Amino acid sequence: MAAVCDICAKKPTFGNNRPWSRKITKRRFDPNIQRVRAVINGTPKRMNVCTSCIK
């Protein structure tokens, strides 16, 4: 499933893992995407929406 919000186009951001040993590796922060049904122009449609847009 694509980690992109259909409403606000929020997508994954990238950062670093920083363990105690200071060995830095790249990681990915995915938005909390939920599949919801929304009524658009009178027809129900499934959308991938982040939880901040649901709120």
C-alpha positions in Angstrom: 0.0 0.0 0.0 1.3 3.4 -0.9 2.1 5.6 2.2 0.6 8.8 0.7 -2.5 10.6 1.9 -5.0 11.3 -0.8 -6.2 14.5 0.9 -3.0 16.3 2.1 -0.4 14.3 0.1 1.6 13.6 3.2 4.3 11.1 2.4 7.1 9.3 4.2 10.0 11.4 5.6 13.5 10.0 6.1 15.8 10.3 9.1 18.4 8.3 11.1 18.4 5.5 13.6 20.5 6.6 16.5 21.2 3.7 18.9 23.3 3.9 22.0 26.4 2.7 20.0 26.1 5.7 17.7 26.0 3.6 14.6 23.8 5.7 12.3 21.6 4.0 9.7 18.8 5.5 7.6 15.2 4.9 8.5 11.8 5.9 7.1 9.0 7.6 9.0 5.7 6.6 7.5 2.5 8.6 8.1 -0.4 6.7 9.8 -2.4 5.9 6.6 -5.9 4.3 7.0 -8.2 3.1 4.3 -11.6 4.8 4.7 -14.8 5.1 2.8 -15.9 8.6 2.0 -18.9 9.8 0.1 -17.7 12.1 -2.7 -20.3 13.6 -5.1 -22.9 11.2 -3.9 -20.9 8.0 -4.5 -18.9 6.1 -1.9 -15.2 5.9 -2.6 -12.3 4.2 -0.8 -9.4 6.6 0.0 -6.0 6.3 1.7 -6.2 9.1 4.4 -3.8 10.0 7.2 -5.2 10.1 10.7 -4.6 13.8 11.0 -7.0 14.4 8.0 -9.6 12.0 9.6 -9.5 14.0 12.7 
